[in-house]
Amino acid sequence: MGTMDFKTDPSAVTINLLLIVHPEETASKQKGQRERQTEGTRSAGVQDDGNGNSRSEPPQRRDLNGRRVSREPCEQTQAVTSYSNEGTQVTVEIHPKDTTPQLFKKLSFGKGTQRTEAPRPPGGKDLHAYPWDKSALKSMPVDLQQFEKLDAYALKVNVKNSVEELVKALLKQARTDLEKVRAIWMWICHHIEYDVVGYHNKSQLSSKPIDVLQTGKSICEGYAGLFEHMCSIAGIQCMKLSGYSKGYGYKMGQTFTGDSDHAWNAVYLDGRWHLLDSTWGSGAVDDSFTKFTFRYNEFYFLTHPALFINNHFPDNSNWQLLKPTLTLKDFENNMLHNSNFYMLGLLTAHPETAVIQTVNGKASVSVDCRSATLFTFKLKGTDEHGLMTLKKHGMKLEIYPQKTGSHKLQIFAKPSKASEEVYKCVLEYVVECKSVDKAMRFPKDLHQPVGPSWFTERQGFLRPSHPDPIIHTNDGRCSVTFTLGKDISVLASLHSENSSLTEDTRRRHIMQIHRGNQIELKIHLPHAGNFVLKVYAKKKSDPGNYDYIFNYLIACLNTEVKWPAFPQSYTKWAEDYEILEPLSGLLPANRNVQFKLKMHGIAKVLVQAENAYPLTQSRGYWEGTCNTSGCREVFVMVHENANHSFYSHVLKYEVETQ
């Protein structure tokens, strides 16, 4: 048992020391010697002692530190000697070397602080099922709202002269063991910064708790050591654990060899062990590893072990607190879900491996989540070469890399109700592409996600006729219908990379038809290829600009397709008017052309070509014939009031040149 430094008067302190002596046993423990266990299952007849050591039947006894103890018969006697000297009482118990005391006594250091004996190793009741059951992010019920006052108090505590005094101050507002751990956790996460300079020059670095406290900075070893020391003073059983981590510098699919690279803690609360990482709870370093930023992360406080194993692999597999345990190979191969993934309510991602192989030039990823979430992605830094669709409880992404080789794929997400435009990275993959599907080359104007979704429903576009993101057409014509919410005005545009048409002309390849609360977007493509149909909307009562809502991908492989634009409409063409014929904005020369238009509230309709041709009203439609001889343009004009002497232009057609 090591020496301890007491800051108070010895005569005023009562110390109860329990010294356990095993004759012929050495009490020293090799510092830094760790056993790595990487096999997830054990063969029959092999038992685990709870410290990561395997043994065959019959099992050998071990002491508290996991060392083997001889099973040879010996006397079952023990001698107890005690003495008292100036207020200090020491009890010494002598045990035969085949016995292990089960009693753990706390060492009292006066009012308010106490130290604990060596913690017990994890056992069966500490284990959680793997894989994660999606029930909770934490390993025990925690009501964060009940911590608000305690958290605020802990953040304001400013004691730097001794760890004991700091703990004493923090525990003034903490009554339960959970509250004590919470206060210690919050203080460390908000007062100790990661020492990026010390990380690069470890010879100048001290991880002693008092040094970490007084400098206010350290690396993971110092964070975990200070946490363990503060818990010990508070009377909480705590362990400092070490192992491999998928933190800064981790590359997807990499293997882990050599010494462990990270340290964290386990605390004993409510009869079970729980895991936490105050280093990762405190903040993050930048990409160049030169600057640390405090950014509190609740996720790493009492994290569910089935989630903690995602990026923490302890040297001793028992400290995974999982059943079954994972092998190092499992840990290396498993997909990395960072804390954002779970804090945003995401549940699972497929595939579950970090590296994806394309099949016929295509790779697929899907994410399931609890509630409506917005997603986007980057493949080698851009959101091209992919098709992302939002689902009510997740998203689906199809990737079509246009080059062979390895591609970094990042998935980003944010809550649907988040006002800020900040998407957080939740997943990273490596896509290995062996062949390219050139046919799945998407226009640069395609915006992710593609197609209608719960998001477009919220914007007032209900019951889409085409729920899928791609509309395939063989003859170059297609039609999309929606039920619109109240007070919505719609604008649509057509985009293509290999089109020489102006934006205005491309917009005229879309015709809006309104029937009650339904809208139909009728599209006639000018040529074959991939097109983006973009839909914008605004409130009719809002004088402002239209907001982008969503887009479709329209695909046409028929090279013979060459549809003319629809006729040009003017402001007097009302939203609920409809053209039945002619739909083409380009009329044949020297022909009689039949007109049929659906308009209401109109006194007279005139088609003006070389001559004027009045249309007659019949059962709600205005019908008639016009001859296109001798003219380049044809206009449809309306007389809104019989008492008015002037006509208003509503439609304009062009006539083919001879």
C-alpha positions, -999 to 999 in steps of 0.1 A, spaced: 0 0 0 15 33 -11 22 63 11 -3 91 13 2 128 18 -21 143 45 -26 180 44 -44 181 78 -32 176 114 -27 138 120 -40 140 155 -73 152 142 -78 124 118 -89 88 124 -75 64 99 -86 28 96 -61 8 75 -67 -28 66 -34 -44 56 -38 -78 39 -7 -100 40 -2 -132 20 30 -149 32 55 -158 5 36 -136 -19 51 -104 -35 28 -74 -32 44 -55 -61 27 -51 -95 47 -45 -126 37 -10 -138 26 -9 -175 24 -47 -178 -9 -54 -194 -26 -86 -208 -44 -82 -241 -72 -107 -247 -85 -106 -283 -107 -137 -285 -144 -132 -281 -153 -168 -271 -136 -193 -249 -133 -231 -254 -152 -255 -232 -136 -262 -198 -120 -227 -197 -132 -202 -171 -126 -165 -166 -116 -151 -132 -130 -117 -139 -97 -101 -145 -91 -112 -181 -72 -143 -172 -82 -177 -186 -78 -209 -166 -86 -245 -171 -105 -266 -145 -98 -270 -117 -93 -232 -113 -65 -217 -94 -72 -191 -67 -61 -156 -73 -55 -126 -51 -72 -91 -55 -47 -81 -83 -53 -113 -103 -21 -131 -94 -23 -169 -91 -24 -183 -56 -13 -218 -48 -40 -244 -41 -18 -265 -18 -34 -273 15 -24 -250 44 -35 -240 78 -69 -223 79 -59 -198 106 -55 -160 107 -39 -137 132 -52 -102 137 -30 -76 154 -42 -41 162 -28 -11 180 -37 25 185 -13 54 186 -22 91 189 -56 87 173 -44 65 145 -57 29 145 -41 3 122 -55 -32 118 -33 -59 103 -49 -92 92 -27 -123 83 -43 -147 58 -31 -180 45 -21 -176 9 -50 -197 -4 -76 -173 9 -89 -140 -4 -107 -116 19 -141 -106 4 -145 -75 26 -135 -41 11 -132 -14 37 -133 24 31 -105 46 46 -119 76 63 -101 109 60 -122 129 82 -155 147 74 -165 149 37 -138 128 20 -129 91 20 -107 68 0 -116 33 -11 -98 0 -12 -89 -18 -44 -121 -21 -65 -136 -55 -74 -131 -69 -109 -161 -69 -132 -184 -99 -130 -215 -113 -146 -239 -87 -133 -219 -59 -148 -223 -73 -184 -245 -58 -211 -257 -76 -242 -240 -71 -275 -250 -59 -300 -267 -28 -286 -304 -33 -279 -313 3 -290 -329 9 -256 -307 37 -241 -275 56 -247 -264 51 -211 -257 21 -189 -280 33 -161 -311 56 -159 -299 92 -158 -322 122 -157 -301 151 -170 -326 177 -159 -321 167 -123 -284 174 -127 -289 210 -139 -282 227 -105 -254 203 -96 -238 208 -131 -240 246 -127 -225 244 -92 -196 221 -103 -187 244 -132 -182 274 -108 -160 256 -82 -125 271 -85 -100 252 -63 -65 246 -76 -44 242 -44 -51 205 -37 -72 176 -52 -86 169 -17 -99 204 -13 -114 204 -48 -133 172 -41 -144 185 -7 -158 216 -24 -175 196 -52 -192 172 -28 -210 200 -9 -238 198 -34 -236 160 -41 -253 134 -19 -256 102 -38 -226 83 -54 -240 92 -88 -241 129 -79 -205 127 -67 -193 111 -99 -213 137 -119 -198 166 -101 -163 153 -106 -170 145 -143 -184 180 -150 -156 198 -133 -129 179 -152 -147 182 -186 -149 219 -182 -116 228 -165 -90 205 -179 -79 211 -215 -61 187 -237 -24 194 -238 -16 194 -275 20 206 -268 25 180 -241 12 153 -265 40 160 -289 66 163 -261 57 138 -235 90 141 -217 79 175 -204 45 161 -194 33 151 -159 2 131 -155 2 133 -116 -33 144 -104 -19 175 -86 1 186 -116 -29 181 -139 -51 201 -115 -26 230 -112 -16 233 -148 -52 228 -160 -41 206 -189 -31 171 -197 -35 142 -221 -58 112 -216 -36 96 -190 -38 127 -169 -76 130 -173 -82 94 -163 -57 95 -135 -72 127 -120 -107 112 -123 -97 80 -106 -79 100 -78 -109 123 -72 -133 93 -71 -110 76 -46 -111 106 -23 -149 108 -27 -152 71 -17 -162 59 -51 -147 28 -65 -130 38 -98 -106 22 -123 -83 38 -148 -84 17 -180 -62 17 -210 -65 3 -245 -69 12 -282 -92 39 -294 -106 52 -327 -98 88 -320 -76 114 -336 -56 100 -365 -77 69 -368 -81 57 -404 -109 34 -414 -100 -2 -416 -67 2 -398 -52 -25 -376 -40 -19 -340 -7 -32 -327 18 -23 -300 11 -3 -269 -23 11 -260 -30 46 -271 -58 59 -248 -70 59 -212 -104 62 -197 -123 52 -165 -148 28 -150 -169 37 -119 -189 15 -96 -224 28 -91 -256 10 -79 -238 -23 -78 -225 -23 -113 -195 -10 -132 -200 19 -157 -177 34 -184 -169 71 -191 -142 91 -209 -136 126 -196 -109 133 -222 -135 129 -250 -162 145 -229 -142 178 -226 -138 188 -262 -118 182 -294 -86 190 -312 -84 205 -347 -72 185 -377 -37 197 -374 -36 187 -337 -24 221 -327 -55 236 -310 -79 222 -284 -115 236 -281 -137 230 -251 -168 214 -265 -187 194 -238 -199 159 -250 -225 143 -228 -223 110 -248 -192 98 -230 -207 99 -195 -218 64 -184 -220 54 -220 -237 21 -227 -209 -5 -231 -223 -18 -264 -218 18 -278 -185 25 -259 -169 -5 -276 -174 12 -309 -143 33 -303 -128 20 -271 -111 -14 -269 -96 -21 -234 -64 -40 -229 -84 -63 -206 -114 -76 -224 -134 -80 -192 -136 -42 -190 -157 -42 -222 -185 -51 -198 -201 -70 -227 -215 -104 -233 -202 -117 -256 -169 -98 -257 -155 -86 -290 -122 -96 -304 -96 -71 -316 -104 -82 -352 -141 -73 -345 -131 -39 -332 -109 -32 -362 -136 -43 -388 -166 -27 -371 -180 5 -385 -171 36 -365 -202 55 -353 -190 86 -335 -210 103 -307 -229 125 -331 -245 93 -346 -262 83 -314 -268 118 -299 -288 126 -330 -310 96 -324 -296 74 -351 -299 37 -345 -282 15 -371 -262 19 -403 -258 -7 -431 -234 -20 -441 -217 -24 -407 -182 -27 -421 -159 3 -426 -150 -7 -462 -176 -12 -489 -170 -29 -522 -190 -17 -552 -211 -42 -571 -214 -33 -608 -202 2 -600 -228 8 -572 -225 9 -534 -255 13 -510 -257 27 -475 -288 31 -453 -294 46 -418 -322 39 -394 -332 66 -369 -358 73 -342 -373 105 -357 -373 126 -388 -337 136 -396 -321 155 -424 -290 139 -442 -264 148 -468 -232 132 -479 -198 138 -494 -180 114 -517 -144 126 -521 -156 160 -509 -186 165 -532 -222 153 -532 -221 143 -568 -222 107 -580 -249 97 -555 -286 95 -549 -298 101 -514 -335 97 -504 -350 105 -471 -372 80 -453 -396 86 -424 -372 68 -401 -338 72 -419 -323 75 -453 -310 55 -482 -280 63 -503 -268 48 -536 -233 57 -547 -219 55 -582 -182 65 -582 -171 77 -616 -135 66 -610 -121 33 -598 -100 31 -566 -107 41 -530 -131 69 -522 -138 84 -488 -176 86 -481 -189 108 -453 -225 109 -441 -238 141 -423 -270 146 -404 -290 172 -384 -323 172 -366 -352 182 -388 -362 210 -364 -327 224 -361 -327 261 -371 -290 263 -377 -276 250 -410 -249 228 -394 -248 192 -404 -226 170 -382 -206 141 -396 -221 108 -383 -205 81 -405 -174 75 -426 -168 47 -451 -142 38 -476 -158 28 -509 -136 5 -530 -147 8 -567 -135 -18 -592 -157 -8 -621 -176 24 -632 -212 26 -643 -210 55 -668 -248 54 -673 -254 66 -638 -237 99 -642 -259 126 -625 -262 162 -635 -243 186 -613 -276 205 -606 -290 175 -588 -295 185 -552 -294 160 -523 -316 144 -511 -336 135 -542 -373 129 -545 -403 136 -522 -401 127 -485 -415 136 -451 -397 169 -455 -416 178 -487 -449 168 -470 -441 193 -443 -437 220 -470 -472 212 -483 -465 187 -511 -487 157 -502 -495 123 -519 -469 124 -547 -477 103 -578 -440 94 -580 -426 86 -545 -392 74 -560 -364 98 -568 -359 88 -604 -386 92 -631 -379 70 -662 -395 80 -695 -392 64 -729 -410 89 -751 -396 120 -732 -429 129 -716 -439 125 -680 -463 139 -654 -461 144 -616 -490 152 -594 -493 164 -558 -520 174 -534 -510 209 -523 -514 225 -488 -532 257 -485 -519 290 -498 -490 275 -518 -476 289 -550 -453 266 -570 -424 273 -594 -406 245 -613 -375 244 -635 -357 219 -657 -319 215 -657 -295 195 -679 -257 197 -684 -257 191 -721 -285 215 -730 -279 248 -749 -314 261 -740 -318 292 -719 -333 289 -684 -365 305 -695 -369 281 -724 -362 251 -701 -388 263 -677 -413 263 -706 -408 225 -710 -428 223 -677 -466 231 -676 -484 236 -644 -521 224 -643 -541 231 -611 -574 213 -604 -587 223 -570 -560 215 -544 -541 192 -569 -512 203 -590 -499 185 -621 -464 192 -635 -465 180 -671 -429 177 -686 -419 174 -723 -382 169 -726 -363 188 -753 -339 158 -759 -326 126 -744 -305 125 -713 -306 130 -675 -326 161 -663 -332 176 -629 -367 188 -621 -365 214 -594 -395 225 -574 -398 257 -555 -426 271 -534 -438 301 -513 -469 312 -496 -492 331 -520 -497 357 -494 -459 361 -491 -444 387 -515 -409 372 -510 -389 348 -531 -396 312 -538 -378 286 -516 -362 255 -530 -381 224 -518 -369 193 -536 -359 178 -570 -364 147 -591 -340 130 -616 -357 124 -649 -340 99 -672 -346 94 -709 -324 71 -731 -344 75 -763 -322 96 -786 -352 104 -810 -369 124 -783 -372 161 -793 -402 178 -778 -408 215 -783 -416 238 -753 -451 245 -741 -466 279 -752 -454 310 -733 -479 322 -708 -484 358 -695 -495 371 -661 -532 372 -671 -531 334 -676 -547 323 -643 -533 295 -622 -564 273 -627 -566 278 -665 -557 248 -686 -546 241 -722 -560 209 -737 -548 217 -772 -525 226 -787 -499 217 -760 -469 223 -783 -456 259 -783 -445 254 -819 -473 253 -844 -470 238 -879 -470 264 -908 -500 268 -932 -522 245 -911 -556 247 -895 -549 242 -858 -576 232 -833 -577 251 -800 -594 239 -768 -588 259 -736 -604 257 -701 -609 292 -687 -635 309 -665 -647 344 -659 -639 354 -694 -663 374 -718 -645 367 -751 -615 347 -764 -596 355 -796 -568 337 -814 -547 363 -833 -527 349 -863 -526 366 -897 -563 370 -890 -583 370 -858 -602 338 -849 -628 340 -821 -633 309 -799 -667 298 -788 -676 286 -753 -691 252 -748 -695 233 -715 -667 252 -698 -643 251 -727 -633 277 -753 -629 260 -787 -622 269 -823 -598 267 -852 -570 290 -863 -550 290 -896 -513 297 -893 -506 308 -928 -486 340 -932 -476 345 -896 -446 337 -873 -465 340 -840 -499 332 -827 -514 349 -796 -544 339 -775 -561 370 -761 -590 374 -737 -617 400 -732 -623 399 -695 -653 422 -694 -678 426 -722 -678 464 -715 -641 466 -720 -628 475 -755 -593 459 -751 -579 424 -750 -552 410 -728 -526 385 -740 -526 352 -721 -506 328 -744 -480 330 -772 -473 303 -798 -445 302 -824 -450 290 -859 -425 268 -877 -406 285 -905 -413 272 -940 
